[in-house]
């Protein structure tokens, strides 16, 4: 369940990059989530300026890159798919 936010914070969120948006959505969800759910929530909340029609590949790529390149990445793969 998502909580409510200060309306002034919403404008700041719209200028996020993909990585920041993914981390915010994951934090707000408070549980593991599939790439499709994360992408849908980013789009629903208009967190990034340039939202693609199908954002799943962008979200998947950003998470994979973080897991590959950052030893202390906040992301973990629960299972494939």
C-alpha positions as CSV (number, residue, x, y, z in Angstrom):
1,X,0.0,0.0,0.0
2,X,1.3,3.4,-0.9
3,X,1.1,6.3,1.5
4,X,0.3,9.9,0.7
5,X,3.0,12.4,0.0
6,X,3.3,16.1,0.5
7,X,2.0,17.7,-2.8
8,X,5.2,19.8,-3.1
9,X,7.2,16.6,-3.2
10,X,5.4,15.4,-6.3
11,X,6.9,18.1,-8.5
12,X,10.4,17.1,-7.3
13,X,9.7,13.5,-8.1
14,X,8.8,14.2,-11.7
15,X,12.4,15.1,-12.5
16,X,13.8,11.8,-11.4
17,X,16.0,9.6,-13.4
18,X,15.0,5.9,-13.9
19,X,17.2,4.6,-11.1
20,X,15.8,7.1,-8.6
21,X,12.3,6.3,-9.6
22,X,12.9,2.6,-9.3
23,X,14.3,3.0,-5.8
24,X,11.4,5.2,-4.7
25,X,8.8,2.8,-6.0
26,X,10.5,-0.2,-4.3
27,X,10.8,1.8,-1.0
28,X,7.2,2.8,-1.2
29,X,6.0,-0.8,-2.0
30,X,8.1,-2.2,0.9
31,X,8.2,-5.6,-0.7
32,X,9.7,-7.4,-3.7
33,X,8.1,-6.5,-7.0
34,X,8.2,-7.6,-10.6
35,X,9.7,-5.3,-13.2
36,X,6.2,-4.9,-14.7
37,X,4.7,-3.7,-11.5
38,X,7.6,-1.2,-10.9
39,X,7.3,0.1,-14.5
40,X,3.6,0.5,-14.2
41,X,3.9,2.4,-10.9
42,X,6.6,4.7,-12.3
43,X,4.2,5.5,-15.2
44,X,1.1,5.9,-13.1
45,X,3.0,8.4,-10.9
46,X,4.7,10.1,-13.8
47,X,8.1,9.9,-12.0
48,X,10.2,10.3,-15.0
49,X,9.9,12.9,-17.7
50,X,10.4,10.6,-20.7
51,X,8.2,7.6,-20.1
52,X,8.3,4.9,-22.7
53,X,5.1,3.0,-23.9
54,X,6.7,-0.2,-22.5
55,X,9.1,0.8,-19.7
56,X,9.8,-2.8,-18.6
57,X,13.0,-3.1,-20.6
58,X,14.3,0.2,-19.2
59,X,13.5,-0.8,-15.6
60,X,15.0,-4.2,-16.1
61,X,18.1,-2.8,-17.7
62,X,18.6,-0.2,-14.9
63,X,18.2,-2.9,-12.2
64,X,20.5,-5.4,-14.0
65,X,23.2,-2.7,-14.5
66,X,23.1,-1.8,-10.8
67,X,23.3,-5.4,-9.8
68,X,26.3,-6.0,-12.2
69,X,28.3,-2.9,-11.5
70,X,27.6,-2.0,-7.9
71,X,28.8,-4.4,-5.1
72,X,26.4,-2.8,-2.7
73,X,23.4,-2.5,-5.0
74,X,20.1,-2.3,-3.2
75,X,18.5,-4.8,-5.7
76,X,18.4,-8.5,-5.5
77,X,17.0,-11.1,-8.0
78,X,14.3,-13.1,-6.3
79,X,13.8,-15.4,-9.3
80,X,14.1,-15.1,-13.0
81,X,11.3,-13.6,-14.9
